Amino acid sequence: MYGLLDHMKAELLYRTKEAYGQGFIEVVIWRVPAPVPPSGRPFKYRLVYVVDGQRVVGYDNERGKGDHKHLRDREAPYAWISPKQLMAVFMTDVEDMNQ
């Protein structure tokens, strides 16, 4: 027998793609019925800043990797707090890369 969450769908909370600096920013945040392992929260997200076809800044919570960020060719863990904080630290990193 299936549980209640097996029938729920992901809910799109926010999506945008717009020109920014020398490239574009794309942000997608979903509320999901169950956390994406090993994450312990009900959100799936991807935020990216792309210039000349290359990811300059990226944040996501890929299955198996959990919350992490990409700064050019480096990857590091990201300490999740909230969707609002996620957007704030992402934009700070984007601004830092534009200087």
Secondary structure, DSSP 8 states (H G I E B T S, - for coil): ---GGGG---EEEEEEEEEETTEEEEEEEEE-SS--TT--SSEEEEEEEEETTEEEEEEEEETTTEEEEEETTEEEE-----HHHHHHHHHHHHHHHT-
